[in-house]
Amino acid sequence: MRISESCAKCLYDRQVNKTDNQAYLAEVKELLDKRREDDTSPYMVYLFNKLHVKYFGKGADYREVKKQYNDLILGMEDELLKEIENAEDPLAKSLIMARIGNYIDFGAMNHVDQKEFLELFKDTEMRDADSAVYEEFLKDCAKAGNFLLVCDNCGEIVLDKLFIMQLKKRFPQLDVKVLVRGAEVLNDATAEDAAYSGMDKVAQIVSNGEAIAGTVYAMLPRDAKAALDNADVILAKGQGNYESMAGFGRHAFYMFLCKCELFTGRFKVPRLTGIFIEEK
């Protein structure tokens, strides 16, 4: 997903809100002005983060926040699993819950409100707008051998695990891999977080090799590229993965909540609307 002028302005304004250091902001502006046509927002933020280290040292540490939300959902796990297994379609129920987990985003959200997040679990039914895509998703999974889930945030990854458990029950022939971030970036899930959530018990964990809140193919290590290239079905979670993967000719399903004006405007929906789409 290419960077529009409005998106570039938003990226710059976010840096202005962090600091008034004019030398730093001038370099940020230069990076944006010289961006290539196929550069994406997650890649630009990756460059900003490297620049931030040069001027200010390491950025904010989200490890406690990540543990907080992983522990929150792990504490809800038994109750959520019971609701999933009692549903008419447990896979659909787990899929919608996994999308709700995409709320926990300290990058796109100005403020993550735990109460607002928990309120979203009052509606875990699949909407009519998702049903057609879900049917295509089921058809593809039924004839697939390799499945790749591209993860996003902590807390969310526990719900992703519940989804993978139901996916493997429904389609036991699937060899499931899960792609996570290669190093600490915001509250995104790493291999360490995947293990903490128990995801490593239900899927093979693959690292994207970098501290980037997205999936840029050219930056991936060999095993991550192979996981993408060999996947018969790809499900990518979150705005950052959509921004860095969509529009580059790969068949994939995308799922996220719309949390900023770029996405609410693009999909013409209210804030926090869940999206489930297929790009062929």
The 8 nearest C-alpha neighbors of each residue, nearest first, counted from 0:
[[1, 242, 245, 246, 243, 39, 2, 244],
 [2, 0, 39, 37, 3, 38, 36, 242],
 [1, 3, 39, 6, 7, 40, 4, 0],
 [2, 4, 6, 5, 7, 1, 8, 0],
 [5, 3, 7, 6, 8, 2, 9, 31],
 [6, 4, 8, 3, 7, 9, 261, 2],
 [5, 7, 9, 3, 4, 8, 2, 10],
 [6, 8, 4, 10, 9, 5, 3, 11],
 [9, 7, 5, 11, 6, 10, 12, 4],
 [8, 10, 6, 12, 7, 11, 13, 5],
 [11, 9, 7, 13, 8, 12, 6, 14],
 [10, 12, 8, 14, 13, 9, 7, 15],
 [13, 11, 15, 9, 14, 10, 8, 16],
 [14, 12, 16, 10, 11, 15, 9, 17],
 [13, 15, 17, 11, 16, 12, 18, 10],
 [16, 14, 12, 17, 18, 13, 19, 11],
 [15, 17, 13, 14, 18, 12, 19, 11],
 [18, 16, 14, 15, 13, 19, 12, 20],
 [17, 19, 15, 20, 16, 14, 24, 21],
 [18, 20, 21, 15, 17, 24, 16, 23],
 [21, 19, 23, 18, 22, 24, 15, 25],
 [20, 22, 24, 23, 19, 25, 18, 26],
 [21, 23, 25, 24, 20, 26, 27, 19],
 [22, 24, 26, 21, 25, 20, 27, 54],
 [25, 23, 27, 21, 26, 22, 28, 20],
 [24, 26, 28, 22, 27, 23, 21, 29],
 [27, 25, 29, 23, 28, 24, 30, 22],
 [28, 26, 24, 30, 25, 29, 23, 31],
 [27, 29, 31, 25, 26, 30, 32, 24],
 [28, 30, 26, 32, 31, 27, 33, 25],
 [31, 29, 27, 33, 28, 32, 34, 26],
 [30, 32, 28, 34, 29, 33, 27, 7],
 [31, 33, 29, 30, 34, 28, 27, 7],
 [34, 32, 30, 31, 29, 35, 28, 36],
 [35, 33, 31, 32, 30, 38, 36, 43],
 [36, 34, 38, 37, 33, 39, 31, 32],
 [35, 37, 38, 34, 1, 2, 39, 33],
 [36, 38, 35, 1, 39, 0, 34, 2],
 [39, 37, 35, 36, 34, 42, 1, 40],
 [38, 40, 42, 243, 1, 41, 2, 0],
 [39, 41, 43, 42, 44, 2, 242, 38],
 [42, 40, 44, 213, 43, 212, 39, 239],
 [41, 43, 45, 39, 40, 44, 46, 38],
 [42, 44, 46, 40, 45, 41, 47, 39],
 [43, 45, 47, 41, 46, 42, 48, 40],
 [44, 46, 42, 48, 43, 47, 211, 41],
 [47, 45, 43, 49, 44, 48, 50, 42],
 [48, 46, 44, 50, 49, 45, 51, 43],
 [49, 47, 51, 45, 50, 46, 44, 52],
 [48, 50, 46, 52, 51, 47, 45, 53],
 [49, 51, 47, 53, 48, 52, 46, 54],
 [50, 52, 48, 54, 53, 49, 55, 47],
 [53, 51, 56, 57, 49, 55, 50, 54],
 [52, 54, 50, 51, 55, 56, 49, 57],
 [55, 53, 51, 52, 56, 50, 23, 22],
 [54, 56, 52, 51, 53, 57, 58, 50],
 [57, 55, 52, 53, 54, 58, 51, 50],
 [56, 58, 52, 55, 59, 51, 60, 48],
 [57, 59, 60, 56, 52, 51, 48, 55],
 [58, 60, 61, 57, 185, 184, 62, 56],
 [59, 61, 62, 58, 185, 63, 57, 183],
 [62, 60, 64, 63, 186, 185, 65, 59],
 [61, 63, 65, 64, 60, 66, 186, 183],
 [64, 62, 66, 65, 61, 67, 60, 68],
 [65, 63, 67, 61, 66, 62, 68, 186],
 [66, 64, 62, 63, 67, 68, 153, 186],
 [65, 67, 69, 63, 64, 68, 70, 62],
 [66, 68, 64, 70, 65, 69, 63, 71],
 [69, 67, 154, 71, 70, 65, 66, 72],
 [68, 70, 154, 66, 71, 72, 67, 153],
 [69, 71, 73, 67, 68, 72, 66, 74],
 [72, 70, 68, 74, 69, 73, 67, 75],
 [73, 71, 75, 74, 69, 70, 154, 76],
 [72, 74, 76, 70, 75, 71, 69, 157],
 [73, 75, 72, 71, 76, 70, 77, 69],
 [76, 74, 72, 73, 78, 77, 79, 71],
 [75, 77, 73, 79, 78, 74, 80, 72],
 [78, 76, 80, 79, 75, 81, 74, 73],
 [79, 77, 81, 80, 76, 75, 82, 74],
 [80, 78, 82, 76, 81, 77, 75, 83],
 [79, 81, 83, 77, 82, 78, 76, 84],
 [80, 82, 78, 84, 79, 83, 85, 77],
 [83, 81, 79, 85, 80, 84, 86, 78],
 [84, 82, 89, 80, 86, 81, 85, 92],
 [83, 85, 81, 89, 86, 82, 80, 88],
 [86, 84, 82, 83, 81, 87, 89, 88],
 [85, 87, 89, 88, 83, 84, 82, 92],
 [86, 88, 89, 85, 84, 92, 83, 91],
 [87, 89, 86, 91, 90, 92, 83, 84],
 [90, 88, 83, 92, 86, 84, 91, 93],
 [91, 89, 93, 165, 92, 88, 94, 166],
 [90, 92, 94, 88, 93, 89, 95, 125],
 [93, 91, 89, 95, 90, 94, 83, 96],
 [94, 92, 162, 96, 90, 91, 95, 83],
 [93, 95, 91, 97, 92, 96, 162, 90],
 [94, 96, 98, 92, 97, 93, 123, 99],
 [97, 95, 99, 93, 98, 94, 123, 92],
 [96, 98, 158, 94, 100, 159, 95, 99],
 [99, 97, 95, 100, 96, 101, 255, 94],
 [98, 100, 96, 101, 97, 102, 95, 119],
 [101, 99, 155, 97, 98, 102, 103, 96],
 [100, 102, 99, 98, 103, 155, 255, 256],
 [101, 103, 100, 104, 99, 256, 116, 271],
 [104, 102, 101, 100, 111, 105, 152, 155],
 [103, 105, 106, 102, 108, 107, 152, 101],
 [106, 104, 108, 107, 186, 185, 103, 111],
 [105, 107, 104, 108, 185, 109, 186, 212],
 [106, 108, 104, 105, 258, 259, 109, 238],
 [109, 107, 110, 105, 106, 104, 111, 258],
 [108, 110, 107, 111, 105, 106, 104, 259],
 [111, 109, 108, 112, 105, 104, 107, 106],
 [110, 112, 108, 113, 103, 105, 109, 104],
 [111, 113, 115, 114, 110, 116, 103, 117],
 [112, 114, 116, 115, 117, 111, 103, 118],
 [113, 115, 117, 116, 112, 118, 119, 111],
 [116, 114, 118, 112, 113, 117, 119, 111],
 [117, 115, 113, 114, 118, 119, 112, 102],
 [116, 118, 114, 119, 115, 120, 113, 121],
 [119, 117, 115, 120, 116, 121, 114, 122],
 [118, 120, 117, 121, 116, 122, 99, 115],
 [121, 119, 122, 118, 117, 123, 99, 96],
 [120, 122, 119, 118, 123, 117, 124, 116],
 [123, 121, 120, 124, 119, 118, 125, 95],
 [124, 122, 120, 95, 96, 92, 121, 125],
 [125, 123, 122, 126, 92, 95, 91, 96],
 [124, 126, 129, 95, 123, 127, 91, 130],
 [127, 125, 128, 129, 124, 130, 123, 273],
 [126, 128, 130, 129, 125, 131, 124, 132],
 [127, 129, 126, 130, 131, 132, 125, 275],
 [130, 128, 127, 126, 132, 131, 275, 133],
 [129, 131, 133, 127, 132, 128, 134, 126],
 [132, 130, 134, 133, 129, 135, 128, 127],
 [133, 131, 135, 134, 130, 129, 136, 276],
 [132, 134, 136, 130, 131, 135, 129, 137],
 [133, 135, 137, 131, 136, 132, 130, 138],
 [136, 134, 138, 132, 133, 137, 139, 131],
 [135, 137, 133, 139, 134, 138, 132, 140],
 [138, 136, 140, 134, 135, 139, 141, 133],
 [139, 137, 135, 141, 136, 140, 134, 142],
 [138, 140, 136, 137, 141, 142, 143, 135],
 [141, 139, 143, 137, 142, 138, 136, 232],
 [142, 140, 138, 139, 143, 137, 170, 144],
 [141, 143, 140, 139, 138, 144, 231, 137],
 [144, 142, 140, 231, 141, 145, 139, 173],
 [143, 145, 173, 174, 172, 231, 146, 142],
 [146, 144, 174, 230, 231, 173, 143, 175],
 [147, 145, 175, 232, 230, 231, 174, 233],
 [148, 146, 233, 176, 177, 230, 175, 232],
 [147, 149, 177, 234, 235, 233, 150, 178],
 [150, 148, 235, 178, 177, 236, 234, 147],
 [151, 149, 236, 179, 178, 148, 235, 152],
 [150, 152, 187, 236, 237, 188, 149, 153],
 [153, 151, 187, 188, 155, 186, 156, 154],
 [154, 152, 188, 155, 156, 65, 187, 69],
 [153, 155, 69, 68, 156, 157, 72, 152],
 [154, 156, 100, 153, 158, 152, 157, 101],
 [155, 157, 159, 154, 158, 153, 160, 152],
 [158, 156, 160, 159, 196, 155, 154, 72],
 [159, 157, 97, 161, 160, 155, 156, 162],
 [158, 160, 156, 162, 97, 157, 161, 163],
 [159, 161, 163, 157, 158, 162, 198, 156],
 [162, 160, 158, 164, 159, 163, 93, 165],
 [161, 163, 93, 159, 165, 160, 164, 94],
 [164, 162, 166, 160, 165, 161, 167, 159],
 [163, 165, 161, 167, 162, 166, 160, 168],
 [166, 164, 168, 162, 90, 163, 167, 169],
 [165, 167, 163, 169, 168, 164, 170, 162],
 [168, 166, 171, 170, 169, 164, 165, 163],
 [169, 167, 165, 166, 171, 170, 164, 163],
 [168, 170, 166, 167, 171, 165, 90, 141],
 [171, 169, 167, 172, 168, 166, 173, 141],
 [170, 172, 167, 173, 168, 169, 166, 174],
 [171, 173, 170, 144, 174, 167, 143, 145],
 [174, 172, 144, 171, 145, 175, 170, 146],
 [173, 175, 145, 146, 144, 172, 176, 202],
 [176, 174, 146, 202, 173, 147, 145, 203],
 [177, 175, 203, 147, 202, 204, 146, 148],
 [176, 178, 148, 204, 147, 149, 205, 203],
 [177, 179, 149, 205, 206, 150, 204, 148],
 [178, 180, 206, 189, 150, 188, 207, 190],
 [181, 179, 189, 207, 182, 206, 188, 210],
 [180, 182, 208, 209, 207, 206, 210, 189],
 [183, 181, 210, 209, 180, 189, 184, 208],
 [182, 184, 210, 185, 189, 181, 187, 180],
 [185, 183, 210, 187, 186, 211, 182, 212],
 [184, 186, 187, 61, 105, 106, 183, 60],
 [187, 185, 61, 65, 152, 153, 184, 105],
 [188, 186, 152, 151, 185, 153, 184, 189],
 [187, 189, 153, 152, 192, 179, 180, 151],
 [188, 190, 180, 192, 179, 191, 181, 193],
 [191, 189, 193, 192, 179, 194, 204, 206],
 [190, 192, 194, 189, 193, 195, 188, 196],
 [193, 191, 195, 189, 194, 190, 188, 196],
 [192, 194, 190, 198, 196, 191, 195, 199],
 [193, 195, 197, 199, 191, 192, 196, 198],
 [196, 194, 192, 193, 197, 191, 198, 69],
 [195, 197, 193, 194, 157, 198, 192, 69],
 [198, 196, 194, 199, 195, 200, 193, 160],
 [197, 199, 193, 200, 160, 196, 201, 194],
 [198, 200, 194, 202, 197, 201, 203, 193],
 [199, 201, 198, 197, 202, 194, 203, 160],
 [200, 202, 198, 199, 164, 163, 203, 160],
 [203, 201, 175, 199, 176, 200, 198, 204],
 [202, 204, 176, 199, 177, 175, 205, 201],
 [205, 203, 177, 176, 178, 199, 202, 190],
 [204, 206, 178, 177, 223, 179, 203, 207],
 [207, 205, 181, 179, 208, 178, 180, 223],
 [206, 208, 181, 180, 219, 209, 223, 179],
 [209, 207, 181, 206, 220, 219, 180, 182],
 [210, 208, 181, 211, 182, 207, 180, 218],
 [211, 209, 182, 184, 181, 183, 180, 212],
 [210, 212, 209, 45, 213, 184, 41, 180],
 [213, 211, 41, 239, 184, 187, 210, 180],
 [212, 214, 240, 239, 41, 211, 243, 215],
 [213, 215, 243, 240, 216, 244, 207, 212],
 [216, 214, 218, 217, 243, 213, 219, 244],
 [215, 217, 219, 218, 214, 224, 244, 243],
 [216, 218, 215, 219, 220, 224, 214, 221],
 [219, 217, 216, 215, 220, 209, 208, 207],
 [218, 220, 207, 216, 217, 223, 224, 208],
 [221, 219, 223, 222, 208, 224, 207, 218],
 [220, 222, 224, 223, 225, 219, 226, 207],
 [223, 221, 225, 224, 220, 226, 205, 219],
 [222, 224, 226, 225, 220, 221, 219, 207],
 [225, 223, 221, 227, 226, 222, 219, 228],
 [224, 226, 228, 222, 223, 227, 229, 221],
 [227, 225, 223, 229, 224, 228, 230, 222],
 [228, 226, 224, 225, 230, 229, 223, 147],
 [227, 229, 225, 226, 230, 224, 231, 223],
 [230, 228, 226, 227, 225, 231, 145, 224],
 [231, 229, 145, 146, 232, 227, 228, 147],
 [230, 232, 145, 143, 146, 229, 144, 233],
 [233, 231, 146, 230, 147, 140, 139, 145],
 [234, 232, 147, 251, 148, 252, 146, 230],
 [233, 235, 252, 148, 253, 251, 149, 147],
 [236, 234, 149, 253, 148, 240, 252, 233],
 [235, 237, 254, 150, 255, 151, 149, 253],
 [238, 236, 255, 239, 240, 151, 101, 254],
 [237, 239, 241, 240, 242, 255, 236, 257],
 [240, 238, 213, 242, 241, 237, 41, 212],
 [239, 241, 213, 243, 242, 238, 237, 214],
 [240, 242, 238, 244, 245, 239, 243, 237],
 [243, 241, 0, 239, 240, 244, 245, 238],
 [242, 244, 240, 241, 39, 214, 213, 215],
 [245, 243, 241, 242, 240, 247, 214, 246],
 [246, 244, 241, 0, 247, 242, 243, 278],
 [245, 247, 0, 248, 244, 249, 1, 278],
 [248, 246, 245, 249, 244, 0, 243, 37],
 [247, 249, 246, 250, 245, 279, 278, 244],
 [248, 250, 247, 251, 279, 278, 245, 246],
 [249, 251, 279, 278, 248, 252, 233, 277],
 [252, 250, 233, 278, 277, 234, 249, 253],
 [251, 253, 277, 234, 276, 233, 278, 235],
 [254, 252, 235, 276, 234, 275, 236, 277],
 [253, 255, 275, 236, 274, 237, 235, 98],
 [256, 254, 237, 274, 236, 98, 273, 101],
 [255, 257, 273, 271, 272, 258, 274, 101],
 [258, 256, 271, 262, 272, 263, 270, 259],
 [257, 259, 271, 270, 256, 107, 108, 262],
 [260, 258, 261, 262, 257, 263, 107, 270],
 [259, 261, 263, 262, 264, 258, 270, 257],
 [262, 260, 264, 259, 263, 265, 6, 5],
 [263, 261, 265, 264, 257, 260, 259, 266],
 [262, 264, 260, 268, 267, 266, 265, 257],
 [265, 263, 267, 262, 261, 266, 260, 268],
 [264, 266, 262, 263, 267, 261, 260, 268],
 [265, 267, 263, 264, 268, 262, 257, 274],
 [268, 266, 264, 263, 265, 269, 262, 270],
 [267, 269, 263, 266, 272, 270, 264, 257],
 [270, 268, 272, 263, 271, 267, 257, 264],
 [269, 271, 272, 257, 258, 263, 268, 259],
 [272, 270, 257, 256, 258, 273, 269, 102],
 [273, 271, 256, 257, 270, 269, 268, 274],
 [272, 274, 256, 255, 271, 257, 275, 98],
 [275, 273, 255, 254, 256, 276, 272, 257],
 [276, 274, 254, 253, 129, 273, 132, 255],
 [277, 275, 253, 252, 132, 274, 254, 278],
 [276, 278, 252, 251, 253, 279, 132, 275],
 [277, 279, 251, 250, 252, 276, 249, 245],
 [278, 250, 277, 251, 249, 248, 252, 246]]
